[in-house]
Amino acid sequence: MVSFLRLFWRRGLGLRLRTTRPSWVSRRSSSCPSRPAQSAACTSASLMGARIDFSPAGRSLFDKPLGISVSGLRPQQEVTLRASLQDESGVPFESLALYRADGSGQLDLSRSPALQGGSFSGLEPMGLLWALKPRKPFRRLVKRDVQRPFRLELEVLEGHGEPALAGRVLAKGTHERGFLRAGVQRIPVRDGRVRATLFLPPGDGPFPGIIDISGTGGGLSEYRACLMANYGFVTLALAYYAYEDLPKDMKEFHLEYFEDALNYMLKHPKVKGPGVGLLGHSKGGDLCISMASFLKGVTVTVTINGSVANVAATLRYKDITIPPLGFNAERVKLDKSGVADILDVMNNPLEGPDRQSFIPLEKAEGRFLFIVGQDDHNFKSEFFAVEASKRLQAHGKEKPEIICYPGAGHYIEPPYFPMCAASMHLLVGKPVIWGGEPRAHAAAQVDAWGRIQTFFRKHLDGKQGEEHSKL
C-alpha cells in the first residue's frame, strides 16, 4: 500500500518538459526578485501546549504577507507544518514543511529556514502558501467569489516525514485570506452590451481607471481586478465570452464591444481621465494591445505573458479584420502521461501570411509594459515582447518596458497564488504544461505585482511611486 506521504510528493513533483526552441526565439537571463518583509506576529490558535500565531490576526488580504510563528515547543523540537485550503469546488490544496524549533522552543517562519524534505526548503516565510499543490491533478487555484475568503488551515505535527503525518497534532490554527478590502465596492455592470464587474475604492476620487481582461478560460474573472482596486484603482473586470449573453466560444470577436467597455470607464465620474489603463494576461494581453492600437482613450497597457499577434479567434473592427495566428498541431509534444507542451505550436508572426495577424501596435498612443515569464510554455512571450519593442521603435514610438523573470511560467498571478505546473487547456482539450519553477515563480509574482501598480500609478495618476530595481 502506497503511503499518503509518497502520494503527496508524487502529486507535488510537477510536470515539466524541455523543448528545443526555434532559432528565431532569443533567451536572456536576469537576476531574481527579492522577497517582501514580514510583519510581526500577534494572534494565535492553540492545542496541547503549542500555539500558532498569525499576523495579522484572523484575516489578511491574499496578496499580502502573512506572519506565522509557533511557540510552546520543546527546545530544538522537530515538527512538520501542514497547510491546506479548499478551492470553491472542494478540491484540497496542501503543502508540508519540516522545521526545528530554536533553543527556547520558538519557531518563526520569517527567521527559521525550512529543512530539506518538504514542499520547499530554506528561509521562505510564505512558502506554505505558494507551495500549495492540489490533491486532484491538473487543478489551478482560482477565486470565483471574491466576497468570500479562502480558509487556510495550519497544523503542527510532531516529528518529521511520514511518521509525523500519522502522529500527534501539537497545534491547529485557521486564518482567512480575503480579496475585498473593507470599503471597496463591488458593482455588477450590465451597461448595453458590456458584461463586467466594477470595483470602486473608498473615497470621493477620482481614481485612476483600469480594465482587466483575462485569458481563454471564459466567464468573468474578478480576483485580480478586485485586488488591484484595493490599492486605489477603479478597476473593471471585463468578460468577453462564455458569460451570460456574450458569445459562447472563441470564433470571432468584435472590438466594438471592448470600445463600449472603454467608453463606460472614460465616462465614469469616479475615473480620473483623460485615459485609462489596460491589464491583460495571455489572450487578454493581445486583446489589450488591439484596444490600445485602434481605440482612443488608452493611456497605458500592461500585458502578462501575452502575444503581439492576434491569437485563437478572428478580430474585427469596422472594416478591419485581423486573422488569428496560424498553428501546426503536429508540433505538440506529449509526455508519457499525455500532458501536452504547446510552446512550439504557434507559427512565426513575422513570416508569410501569418504577418497579417501581427497587431499594428505602432498606431497606439499610450505606453506599454510587458511582463514576461521566461519559462512560459504557452506563448513565446519574450519573443513577442521584443518584437513589439522593435515595431514601436521602428515607427518612432517610445521604447516599451520589458521585465523578464527567469524561472517564471505562464500564469503570473498576484502574490502567493501557488504556481500551476499543468492544467486543462480549453482550446487544446487536454492538460498542458504552463512552465515555471515554484520558488522563482513565486518571487516573480511578488515583484511583478508591485511593478504593475507602480507603472499604472506613474502614467495614470502622475505619481512616481516606489521605483523597483531593474531585473
N, C-alpha and C positions, 0 to 999 in steps of 0.2 A: 504494500500500500504506500503510495507516494505521500510524503508528509506535506502538511499545509505550508511549511516554510519553503520547501522545494518548489511547490506550485507557485507560491507568491513570487519567488525570484525569477522563475521561468517566465511568468507573465510580465515581470518588470524589466526583462532584458532589453525590450525594444527591438524593432525590426529595422535593419539598416542594410542598404545595398550600395555598392560603389559602382559608379558608371564612368566610362571614358567619355569625356566631354569633347565635342567637336572643336576643331582648331579655331573657329571663329568666336569662341567664348573665352574671354580672359579671366584670370583669377588674381586676386591680390589679397593680402592679409593685413591685419591691423591688430592692435592690442585690444584686450578685452576690457569692458567697462567695469567699474568698481561697484561695490555693494553700498546701500544706504545705511546710515547709522541707526542703531536701535534705541528705543525709548526705555525708561526704567520700568521695572515690574511693580505691580500694585495690587492685583486682585487674585483670588485663589479658589480652588476646589480641593478637598482633601479626602483621604481614605487610609485607614490603618497606619496613621502616624505621618506618612509622607504627604506632601502638599504641592499642588501645581498652582503656579501664579501666572496670570496673563496680564499683559499691559499693552493697550488699555484694557480695563476690566469689562467683561460682559459682551461687548460688541465693538468691532472695528470695521473700517471700510476695507474691501477686498484688496485694493491696490496699495494699502498702507502696511508698513512693517508691524509685526506683532511680537512683543516680547514674551518669551516663555522661560520659566525657571521652575526648578523643583527643589524643595527643602525637606528636611526631616529624614534624610537618608543616612546610612552609616558612612563614616569616612572611607573614601575610595571604593564605595559600593558600585558594582557593575549593574547597570539597568538597561533595559530596552524600552525606547519610546515608540509607541504605535499611534499614528494619526490616521483618522478616517473621516470621510464625509460621504453623503449620498447625493448623486445628481437628482434632478427633478423627476426622472423616471425610475428612481430607486436603485440605480447601479452604484455599488460601493467603489470608492477610490481610497487607496491605502498607501501608507509609507511606513518604513521602520528605520530607526537609527539606534546605534549602540553607543552608550556613554559610560563614563566613570565619574562618580562624584568626587569633589575635592576633599581636602583633609578635614573640612568641617561638615561634610555631608550635604553640601550645596551643589546645585547644577544650574548654570545659567548658560543658555544656548548662545548668547552673544559673546561669551568668553570661553566656553567649553567646546573643543572640537569633537565631532563625531568620530568614532573609531571605525576601522575597516570592517566590512561585513554587512552593512545595512544598505538602504537605498542611496546613501551618499556618505561621504566621509569628509573630514576637515571642518574648519570653522564656517558653518553655514547656518546663521540664525533662523533663516526662513526655509531651510531645506525640507522640513517636514511638509511644507505646503507645495513648493514647486516640484518635489519629487513624488507627489501623489500619482498612483497608477491605477487604472481601472481593473477590477476583477474580470469583467467581461471584455474580451478582446475588441479592439478597433473602436473604442469609445473615446470621444473628446469631451472634456468638461466644458459645458456651455451653461449660460444662465438665461432662461426664458423670462421668468417673472422677477424683475429687478426689485419689486416691492417686498420680496421675501428673502431673508439672508440664507446663506449656507450655514449649516450647523456643523462645526468642527468638533470632533471628539478626540480626546487625547488620553492615553493610558500609559502608566509607568509600570513596567513588568520587571520582576526580579530576575537578574541574570542576563545572559547573552544568548543569542541564537535560538535554535529550535526548543530547548528546554524552557526558555522564557515564555514562549507562546502558550505553553500548556501549564505554566507555573503561576505563581502568586501575583495578583494585581495589587500594587502598592498604593496607587493613587489614580483617580479619574478626574477629568475636567472637561468642560464644554465651553465653547466660545462661538459667537455668531459673527460671520463675515458678511457684511452687508454691502449694498451697492448705491443706495439712495441716501444722500446726506440730508439731515434734518433741514427743512426749509426749501429744498429743491422740489419744484412742481413737475409732475408727470402728466402731460396733456395729450390724449389721443387726438390725432389730426385726420379729419375727413374733409378736405378742402378741395372741391371739384373732383379731379381725378386722383389727387395726392392722398396716399395712404402712408401714414407715418406716426411717430410719437415725438412730441416736443418736450424737452426738459429745460425748465427755466430756473436759473439760480435765484436765491432770495435777494431782495432789494429792488430798488427802483430802476436800476440800469441807466442807460442802455449798456448791453454787454456785447462783446464780440460774438459773432454767429458762425456756427459750423454745421455743415451737412455731412452725416456719417453714412457711408454705403458699404455694406458687407459683400462677401463673395458669392459663390454659386449655390449656397445652401438654400436660398429662397426664404420666404417668410419675412418676418420683421424681427431683426436682432437689435436689442436695446442696450445691452450691458455696457458696451464701450462708450456710447453716447451719454448714457447715464453717469458713468464715472467721470467723463470729461466735463459734464455740467457742474459737478461738484467743485470744480476749480474756477467757476465764474464765466463759463461759456454757455450761451444759448445754443443748444445742440438738437438737431433734428435727425432722428434715426429713421432713414427712408427705406421703405420696402419698394421693390420694383418687379417682383414676380412671385407666383405661388403664394399669394396672400389675398384673401377676400376676393374682390372682383378684378384684380390685376391679372395679367397673362399667366397661364398655368405652367408654361415651360419657357425655355430659353431659346426660342427660334428667332425672334426678332424684337428689337427694342426701338422705341421712338424717343429721340432726345427731347421732344416737346414735353413729355411727361416730367423729365428732370428739370426742364426750364420752368414748369409750373411750380415745382418744389423750391427752386431758386428764387423765383419771384415772391413766393409766400414768405420766405425768410427776409428778403430785401424790404418787404413792406411791413414786417412785424415791428410794432412800436418798441419792443424790448431789444431789438437787434441794432447794434451800433454799426452804421454804414462807414464808407459808401459801398463796401463789398462784403462778401462772406468768404469763409474758408471751406475747403472740401477735404474730407478724410476718407480714403478708401483702401480696402485690403483685397488683394487678389483680383477677381473680376471687378470688384468695386473700384479698384485702382484705375483700370483703363476707362471705366465709366466717368470717373472724376476728371481724368485727363481730357476726355471728349467734351465734357461740360466746360472745362476751362478753355478749350480750343475754339468752341463755337458760340458760347453764351456770354452775355455781358453781366458784369457784377461779381466775378470771381477774382478775389484778391490773392489768394494763396491756395495751393494744392499740395496735399501730403499723401503719398501712396506708400503702402506697406506691402512689399513683395508683389507689386503689380506689374502689368505689361504696358508697353508703349504702343503695342499693336492691339487692335480690337480682336477679342477672342470670344469663341463659343457661340456667338449669335450675331446676325446682321444688325447693324446700327443705321437708322435712317434719321435724317433731319432735313425737313423741307424737301429740296430736290437733290440732296446729297445722300449717297449710300456708301457705307464702308463695310466691305465684306469681312467675315471672320478670318483670322489667320488659319491657313491650312495646316493639316497634320497628317501623320502617317502612323496608323495604329500598329504597323509591323515593328515599329521602334519601341514598343512597350516591352519592358523586361520584367519577368516574373521570377520570384524566388521559389524555393521548394514548397512553401506553404500557399503559393498562389497570390502573394501580395505583389502589387504592380509598382514598378518605378516608371513614371511617365515623363521624366525630365527631358528626354530627347524626342518626345512625340511631336512637338510643335515645329513647324517649318521656320526657316530664317526669314524674317520680315524685310530683309534687305535684298532679297533675291527674287527674280522672276515676278509672276503675278501676285505673289504674297506681299509685294511692296504696297499694293493698294490697301492693305489692312493697317499700315502704319498711320497712326493718328497724327494729323497735322498740328502738333502742339506748338509749332512756331507761330501760330495765329494767336496764342494765348497772351494775355497782357499781365497776368499775375506771376508770382514767384512759385518755385517748386522745391519740395523736399522729398527725396527718395530714401526710404528705409529699406535696407537690403539684408536679408539673411544669406550668407554666403554658402550655406548648406541647404538652401531651398531646393527641394526635389519636385516641386510643382511647376515653377517657372524658372527660366534663366534670368532671374531678377536683376543681377548685377549687369549682365549684358544689356538688358532693356534700359536700365538707368543710365549707363554710359552712352548708349546710342541716343537717348533723349537729350543728354547734355551736348553731344556733338551736333545734333539737329538744331537745338536752340542757339548755340554759339555761332553756327554757320549762318544763321539768319539775323545775327546781331543782337540776340536776346541775352539777358543776364544768365550767367552760368548757374545751374541749379546746385543745391547742396545735396550730396550723396553721402549717406552714412552706412558703412558696411560692417556687419557683425560676423566674424568668423565663428563657426560652430552653431549658428542660429539657423533654424529651419523655416518652414513656410508660415506657420501660424505664430507670428509675433504678436502676442496678446498684451493686455495690460499686466502690470507686475503680479507675479506669484501665481498666475494660472500655470498648471502643470503642462509641460511640453507634450504634445500629441505626436507620437512617433509614426503612427499609421491609423487610418480610419477609412470608412466608406466614402467614396467619391461619387457624387450624384450622377455625373456625366459618364464616368468610366463604368459604373455599375459593379465595382468590386473595391476591396480595400486597397489603398495606395499608400506609399511611404511619403512622408512630408519632410523628412530630414531633421537634423539638429542633434546636438549633444546636450543633455539636460542641464548641466551646470552652466555652460556657455550661453545656452538659450535663455536660461533664467536671468542671467546678468544682462543680456541684451534687452530683455523686456523692461527691466527697471530703467536702463539708460535711455532707451528709445522713448519711453513714456514721458520722461522729463524733457527730452529734446523736442518732441512734438508740441508739447504745451508751450515751450519757450518760443518756438518758431511761429506758432499761431499768435501768441501774445505780442511778439515783436511787430508782426506785419498787419495784424488786425486791430491791436489796441495801442500801438505806438510805444510799447514798453519793452525795454531790452531784456528784463528779467535776468535770471541767472544763466550765464553762458557756460556751457559744458565744454570740457576739453575735447579737441578733435581726436577721433579714433584713427 
